[in-house]
Structures are given as structure tokens and as C-alpha cells.
Amino acid sequence: MNKGKKSSRRSLYSIPNSRQEPQPIIYRANEMRSEPQGSQTQNVRTYSGLTSQPTDFNLKETSPILGGGQVVGGRVRHSEKQSSVYDLVEQMHFLFVRVVKARDLPSMDVTGSLDPYVEVRLGNYKGVTRHFEKIQNPEWNTVFTFSKDRMQSSVLEVVVKNKDMVKDDFVGSVSFELSEIPTRVPPDSPLAPEWYRLEDKNREKRKGELMLAVWIGTQADEAFPDAWHSDTASPVDSSVPSSHIRSKVYHSPRLWYVRVNVIEAQDLIIAEKNRFPNLHVKVQIGNQILKTKPMQTQTMNVLWNEDLMFVAAEPFDDHLILTVEDRIGVNKDEVLGRVFIPLTTVEKRADDRLIHSKWFNLQKPSQTDIEEPKRDKFASRVHLRICLDGGYHVLDESTHYSSDLRPAAKQLWKPPIGILELGILNADALTPMKTRNNRGTSDTFCVAKYGQKWIRTRTIIDSLNPKYNEQYTWEVFDPATVLTIGVFDNGQIGPNGNRDSKIGKVRIRISTLQTGNVYTHSYPLLVLHPTGVKKMGELHLAIRFSCTSMVNMMSLYSRPLLPKMHYVRPLTMAQLEGLRFQAVSIVAARLSRAEPPLRKEVIEYMADADSHLWSMRRSKANFFRLMSVFNGLFAVGKWLKEVCAWKNPVTTVLVHVLFFMLICFPELILPTVFLYMFLIGGWNYRFRPRYPPHMNIKLSCADSVHPDELDEEFDPFPTARGNDLVRMRYDRLRSVAGRIQTVVGDIASQGERMQALLSWRDPRATVIFMVFCVVAAVVLYTVPFQLLVVLVGSYVMRHPKFRHKLPPAPLNFFRRLPARTDSML
């Protein structure tokens, strides 16, 4: 078959390709030096990015023929045919069969009972409706689709059968010649179903009629999303519901921050009167639990005044449970009272206005009902200020890859600035994720996330080169956001029902896309495994970003990235990390209850839930990124050093002339600088990127990572490794941290020497510096400033004949100043 030929071309790339035993790694100072940037290599349709990497890991530009025409260089050449509604995907033709209902079906036994169902057959493909018990006029209203590329017969058979425990009985059938089936193209109205008389096996009419509608259409048909597809039929597990492999659109719940200000408690009653109570408040919303600091008091009134932050999702079904506890021993708390507050009763706010505080009576520990308790004549009470903060954006994904930056309160939302369209075309040469019939295969689907909208394509069964050709649309509210597309293997198909396995993902930043262009590229799917980085296949996408208002989009670049409340009442990094973890858990729990479910492992992989964990590889990659940022400054410093050394006399003379000219006309300095940057930008326009950024194994240090570093990166938290291996890694981390500690200490010493100039820590040095200050003040007052700058510049750029290799006197003086290292233990 054609599918088998394609699967034979798949390849598995691994860097490094051999697993070594974990060995101690000793890092030296020269191993953390920045590596030189490779030149950009660009083939005809292959882009390697800013750093060189193997060709198989590069981005590839394609020119597919889509519904709107052929894409060439980001522009669509419109064809003569009528363009499809889905113009970013290839048109796929399907045979649609809508089985509506039946009437007057004949009985199959003396009792007159009939358990009918319908079987739709086209070659080796077969779709079956559910069966009804003891009914002769059933209604199914089910749609079946068969891909035109996989049609193996010229006759479509629709057979009505009777469900039986031993063997299903034949009731009647209807046959259609494929050449006689009409074609429907939206926006034409749906084809009206008709009654067809059933035939027996000899093609003679018999009792009973079946209402059908049969037509040939494309994936733009409105019946396509909810239909049964022949390429998604499970060959091994018929118990998997068809709804679990269909394409669906999800909307994640709108998340809010819940701010609980625990102010004080009064009239608390404790059991033991002969000690001072150690009191704290425990607040719980769902699975989230936070506690205030413990406070000891001599009275029965205690003051905390602490803010606790939680995450809640609409609709607010949870209750806020507040418990006042007394610490009477190690890990032993005594409950003094509780308060149950429905979140639906909590006040919402979209700004920083003050929320009025309220007193709440504490229920006795024996009362566990959430309902309103009976009011006692005397009760302990707690003073709270609670609100739903809608002025924040609840971060449910990594801040570097945020797809939505809007606040929770809808009244603060701005109108969209554009439309993002995504066409998921196909995947190619995927790595087999499971074995079936003694051969490797995969049952894959794609998930895309942008903002609150998640999409899931249909699952393509038993294919390493699946064709999806599904198109989706999002509203864009900020260009500084990221679209994430992931490919997964469906773990629900198979005997064991395993987890959905990740195959790879692609990130696309909206601000890197030119408006109106159609980007058609094949993205490498790269996944880091304990044995190294692997290419799991390629994903073919078509992307277009259309701007509705260029003025509004340009004005966004001058506005804050996050909503106003993030700057008026900022949250700490520790709070944001904890709240992000809770937000991801809430979204995963909500979407896992949908049908088909988006499982927790899919949500966490798409949201980069583990990006905050320690990784030596990421640390080295970030260090090299930092060094590459300063490469420009280092290059300028090296050039100035060559100028001062008169390495090229002509260049040095020209720099002298430019220097003297700018000193004589200082008003030209800033205009020259900005004009120079403008010219650099204009020059770089010729070399601008013409493709979206993609995963780079060189930048990620995934091509040269040590096996033990990978093993440490995949080690769960807390660790599951042996004591000897953990001890070795701890010693290695101490070695790296020791060098960082030395660098931080050196920087602190330079700052302390600056402070020692006038602190009289070294009296002689302070006297010398004070005399220098007086002389400098007199010289600067009497000598014209321009002349002074000319003299200093000429001295710095003097000829090497007038230089010597010893350090200058000011540097010698600065290095002799005392620092506080003498006071360190």
C-alpha cells in the first residue's frame, strides 16, 4: 500500500546517539565561554536560523496548493477554481452518508421484535450506527465520511441489520454507484435526505424504507466535524468512543485571582487556659491550601493582616473554607472554628479600589455543614477582606510563551487587533509510538493553544504520515503572544489505555509574522529524551496573520505588557510561580472532563509546566545567550583597542578626525548616533528573516549535552536516584556555584572599593582622592571642557611608541583600595 511506502522513509535522529554511563563532570572556567556564532546558512527552501545545526533539524519552506491557490513566497496565486472557505488547507474530498431514520422495517422472528442498526460499507471500510432494541421505526441521524483517496470500491452499500447474540440478521440494503453521487460545495444548502426502499440480497424490493442523504463534499462541509471518519476508525479497539477521536474546540475556563486579607480574630476560645496559644489561619479553596504566619498572643484576640492569593475558575462552584487553628504540638493543630464562604458571594473588582472588610462568625469544630449556621448569642469571629481581583491576568503558562495577556474582568478587554488563521496540513515521517501487527505505527492528533481557545484535530489511526487539513481561527489582542501547536499519540487507542505520548511541538510568535503573508513551512518536531534530542518527524503548517487596525496594533507597543494591576499591586515571583502551578492544574482538571478529553499530560506539555525546574543544559544555554548579547559590546571594545593601538593607521586617523569634529560640534553627537542606527536598520532590512523562528538544538545546547546532565534533567522532583549519584551531582553543583560565588564576590569588592574612596577606611587613599577632587575641580573650572576632552581623547588614542605595558596610575590606585573581604569569615 502507499502508506507502507511512506512509512519506510521515516528516520530517527538522535544527538548524542549513544547512552553513556553517568560520569562526574568537572566544569572549568573556559568551558563556560561563549561559542562563536555560526553564519546563517540558507538553502533553496531550508533555513537553519541564527545558529548552524544539522540540515534535518532545519525549517523548510514549502509551496503547497491550498484551497485559495498555490502559495509562493508567502503570497497566494489564486487559481481559476472557486476558492474554498478553508483557504489555508488542501481540499480533501469525502463521501458523506447521512443515515437519518427508517420506517416499517420487517420483523425477523415470530415475536415481531427487531433490534435494528445500519452498517455503511465502502470496500474494506465499514461504519456502524448504534442499535435500538425492539423498535421498527428507529432514528439515528448519524453521518459517515469516507476519504476519496482511500475509496477501494465503486459501489456504496448501506445495510440494515438486526442485532443478534449469535449472528446478526440481514434486513435489507440500499446501493449507490459512486459515479452517480452528486457533489455539494458550501455555501450550498444541505442536501435533503430521501426515502429509499430496502432491497434483499437478490436486489428485489422488500418491506421497509431508509431515509438517506449521500453526497461528495470537502472538509468545509458543516457535517464534517461531528461525522464518523473512515481514517479515524480504530482497527484494534472498537470500545473507544468515536467522540474521543473527533476534532473539537475547547474554551479554557476564565480564571480569577482570589485575594484573602486575613486581618484579625476576636474572642477565641481555647481548651487549655494555662498557656499562650500559637494561632494561625488556614485558608482552602479546592486543592489550594495556604496558611498565615503563627502568632502568639496573651489575649484571645490576634492580629495577622496578611494577604493570601488563590486561583478560581468560572463558574465559581467552590467554597472558601477558613479555619482558625492553635498549634499545640509538633504537627498537631487544634481547630478553634471554621467559616464557609461561597465564592459566588465574593465581591469582584477590576481596579485597586478598597473592598470593605467584613466580620464572620466562626462555626464550632463540630459543625461541618456548609449551610448558614444558626446564630449563637456569643461566638468567636474573624475579620476578613475578600475579593475577586479581575484586574490581573492569571498566568496559566510560561511567561515567555504567553498566548493571552488580557485581564480576567471582561470590561477591561480591548477590541481585537487582528485575526490569526492556522491550517494544520499534515505530518510526515513520524516516529512509531506503538507496535501493531508486528510493525511500528502511531495514532496521532494535533493540539493548538492560543488564548483561552484550545483546538484538537481528529485522530488519524494507524498512519505515520497523517493528513489533517483542518483550519482554525483566533482573535488576536496583542502581537507579543505565542501560538503553540503540539503533536501527540492517542493513548486511548490500544489495549492498555496509556497516557498520550508527546511527539513534539512548535511555537510561533505573532509579532514575527508579517500581516497578510501566508507562511507555509514544514517544522521539525524535536523532543528531548534521556538519550538525547530526537527528531520525531515534521509538521506542515500554514499560518496567516491579518491586521484589522494597524494604528491600534502600533499603539500597543507603547502600552504595558501586562494589565495595570500587575504594576499597581505587583505579586512576588514566588507567588506567581505558585499561582501558575494552581492555574495549570485547574485548566487540566476542567479540560480533562470534556469529550474528547484533553488529558493532564497534554495540558502540562503545552503550558511548559516544568520549565522552572533545574537543568544544567538550560543554565549553560542561558549563559551562552547572555554572552551572545554582549558580543556586540565586546566587538566594539576590541575595535577601540585596535584603534588605540594604531593597528590600522588610516582607520585611527579617521577616528581622530571624527572625534575632533564631534568635540567641536557637540550638537552633532546624538543626531549622528541615531542616524547611524537608522542606517544599520535599513541595511539589515535586506537580511531580514523571512520565516518564523523555530526550535534550535544549537541554541538549546541539546546537541552537546552530557548523558548525566540529561539524566538529571529528567529526574523527578524529589529525586528518585541513588545516594551516590545524588552526592556526585551535589558536588558538581557546589563546584559550579563556587565559581559563581567567586564572581559575585569580585563584583561586590569593586563596589566596596568605590565606597572606600570617601569612607576613610584607608586614610591615605582618602586624602589622595580628596586632593585629586580639588585639583580636578580647579582644572575643570579653568580649562574649557572641549579642550579637556580633546586632551583626554588624544591621550587615550596615543601612538604605541608613547605607551608602556604597566597598568595606569588610576587603576593601580583603585586596586589598592580596601574592600570588606577582610571581615569575611
ABEGO torsion letter per residue (X at the ends): XAAAAAAAABBBBBOBABBBBBBBBBBBAAAABBBBBBBBBBBAABBAEABBBBAAABBBBBBBBBAAEBBBGGBBBBBABBBBABAABBBBBBBBBBBABBBGBBBABAAGBBBBBBBBBBEABBBBBBBBBGBABBBAGBBBBBBAAABABABBBBBBBBBBAABBBBAEBBBBBAAABBBBBOABBBBBBBBBBBBBAAGBBBBEBBBBBBBBBBAABAAAAABBBAAABBAABAABBAAAABBBBBBBBBBBBBBBBBABBBGBBBABAABBBBBBBBBBBEABBBBBBBBBBABABBBAGBBBBBBBBOBBABBBBBBBBBBABBGBBBBAEBBBBBAAABBBBABABBBBBBBBBBBBAABABABBBBBBABBBBBBBBBBBBAABBBBABBAAABABABBABAAABBBBABBBBBBBABBBGBBBABBBGGBBBBBBBBBBBBEABBBBBBBBBGBABBBAGBBBBBBBABAABBBBBBBBBBAABEAAGBBBBBAEBBBBBAAABBBGBBBBBBBBBBBBBAAEBBBAEBBBBBBBBBBABAAAAAAAAABBABBAAAAABBBBAAAAAAAAAAAAAAAAAAAAABOBBBBAAAAAAAAGAAAABBBAAAAAAAAAAAAAAAAAAAAAAAAAAAAAAGABAAAAAAAAAAAAAAAABAAAAAAAAAAAAAAAAAAAAAABBABBBBBBAAAAGAAABBAAAAAAAABBOBBABBAAAAAAAAAAAAAAAAAAAAAAAAAAAAAAAAAAAAAGABAAAAAAAAAAAAAAAAAAAABBAAAAAAAAAAAAABBAAABBABBBAAAAAAAABBBAAAABX
